[in-house]
């Protein structure tokens, strides 16, 4: 490629870049998918492992409500918590959701809980869904994020679909 050809190519690419309408660029937007409350059994302390302190919490049930999804949490899941240090915890959760119309949805998520010295907590999760339901198949290809907190007897999340 000659120097002139490279200059023409560069000018063409610059014209394309300048012609892009920023208003049409993808934006990161979200909408509430559901609010979920998980009831947990007391933790089973596995002690200090090579990765950190491991505690397992069995999910004994719960409910979820949202604009497109409502139902209950089946009592078959659990949270394999890994405490990395005194302020940071990694979550590894598996749940089985049952919608009000009887459809089953597997949900798994990882997350981070970090307690800051000022008393605030950063608690975020990234759920992934799997279902054979035709009605809810859109969940199989959805990116979601959630914000968590403790509640009496368990944890609660607001989960958002990223559009």
C-alpha positions in Angstrom: 0.0 0.0 0.0 1.4 3.3 -1.0 1.6 6.4 1.2 -1.1 8.0 -0.9 -3.4 5.0 -0.5 -2.8 5.0 3.3 -3.7 8.7 3.5 -6.9 8.2 1.5 -7.9 5.2 3.7 -7.2 7.2 6.8 -9.2 10.1 5.6 -12.1 7.8 4.6 -12.1 6.2 8.1 -12.1 9.6 9.7 -15.1 10.7 7.6 -17.0 7.5 8.7 -16.1 8.2 12.4 -17.2 11.8 12.2 -20.4 10.8 10.4 -21.6 8.5 13.2 -24.5 10.0 15.1 -23.8 9.8 18.8 -27.5 9.8 19.5 -27.7 6.3 17.9 -24.8 4.8 19.9 -25.8 2.0 22.3 -26.7 3.1 25.7 -26.6 1.0 28.9 -30.1 0.9 30.2 -31.8 -1.2 32.7 -35.3 -2.2 33.9 -36.5 -4.0 37.1 -36.7 -7.7 36.4 -37.8 -8.7 39.9 -37.3 -8.3 43.7 -36.4 -11.5 45.4 -36.3 -12.5 49.0 -34.3 -15.6 49.9 -34.8 -17.4 53.3 -31.6 -19.1 54.5 -30.8 -21.8 56.9 -28.0 -21.0 59.4 -24.6 -21.3 57.8 -22.4 -24.4 57.8 -18.9 -23.3 58.5 -16.3 -25.3 56.5 -13.5 -23.3 58.1 -10.4 -21.8 56.5 -9.7 -23.3 53.1 -6.8 -22.5 50.8 -9.1 -19.9 49.1 -10.6 -18.3 52.2 -13.1 -19.0 54.9 -16.0 -21.0 53.4 -19.5 -21.0 54.8 -22.5 -22.7 53.1 -26.0 -21.3 53.4 -28.9 -23.5 52.3 -31.8 -21.7 50.7 -35.0 -22.8 52.3 -37.4 -20.9 50.1 -38.4 -17.4 49.2 -40.5 -15.3 46.7 -39.8 -13.1 43.7 -42.1 -10.4 42.2 -41.6 -8.2 39.2 -43.3 -6.8 36.1 -42.8 -10.0 34.0 -41.8 -12.6 36.6 -43.5 -13.7 39.8 -43.2 -16.9 41.9 -41.4 -18.8 44.6 -37.9 -20.1 45.2 -37.7 -23.8 45.6 -35.8 -25.1 48.7 -33.0 -26.8 46.7 -30.4 -24.1 46.3 -27.5 -22.6 48.3 -24.9 -20.0 48.6 -21.3 -21.1 48.9 -19.9 -18.0 50.5 -16.1 -17.4 50.5 -14.9 -14.8 52.9 -11.6 -13.5 51.4 -10.8 -11.1 54.3 -12.6 -9.2 57.1 -14.4 -6.9 54.6 -14.7 -8.8 51.3 -17.0 -11.8 50.5 -17.5 -13.6 47.2 -20.9 -15.2 46.5 -21.5 -18.4 44.5 -25.3 -19.1 44.4 -27.5 -21.6 42.7 -31.3 -21.3 42.8 -34.4 -22.9 41.3 -37.2 -20.5 40.6 -40.8 -21.6 39.9 -43.0 -19.0 38.3 -46.7 -18.5 39.3 -47.6 -20.4 36.1 -45.5 -23.4 37.0 -42.4 -22.8 34.8 -39.0 -23.7 36.2 -36.0 -21.4 35.9 -32.5 -22.2 37.1 -30.6 -19.1 38.3 -27.0 -19.0 39.2 -25.0 -15.9 40.3 -21.7 -14.8 41.6 -21.2 -11.6 43.4 -19.2 -9.4 45.7 -20.0 -8.0 49.1 -17.6 -5.4 50.4 -18.1 -3.6 53.7 -16.5 -0.2 53.7 -15.0 1.5 56.8 -17.6 4.2 56.6 -20.4 1.6 57.2 -21.6 1.4 53.6 -21.8 -1.9 51.7 -21.1 -2.6 48.1 -23.2 -5.7 47.3 -23.6 -6.7 43.6 -24.5 -9.9 41.8 -24.6 -11.0 38.2 -27.4 -13.6 37.7 -27.5 -16.0 34.7 -30.7 -17.8 33.8 -31.5 -21.2 32.2 -34.9 -22.5 31.3 -36.7 -24.8 28.8 -39.9 -22.7 29.0 -41.0 -21.2 25.7 -42.6 -18.3 27.6 -39.5 -17.4 29.5 -36.8 -18.3 26.9 -35.8 -14.7 26.7 -34.1 -15.1 30.1 -31.6 -17.5 28.5 -29.9 -14.6 26.7 -30.3 -11.9 29.2 -27.6 -9.9 31.1 -28.7 -9.0 34.6 -27.3 -7.3 37.6 -28.6 -7.1 41.2 -28.1 -5.1 44.4 -28.3 -7.0 47.7 -29.0 -6.5 51.4 -29.6 -8.5 54.5 -33.2 -9.1 55.7 -34.5 -11.0 58.7 -33.7 -14.7 58.1 -32.0 -14.2 54.7 -31.1 -11.8 51.9 -33.0 -9.6 49.4 -32.1 -8.5 45.9 -33.4 -6.1 43.3 -32.4 -7.6 40.0 -32.3 -5.6 36.8 -32.3 -6.6 33.2 -29.7 -4.8 31.1 -31.3 -3.8 27.9 
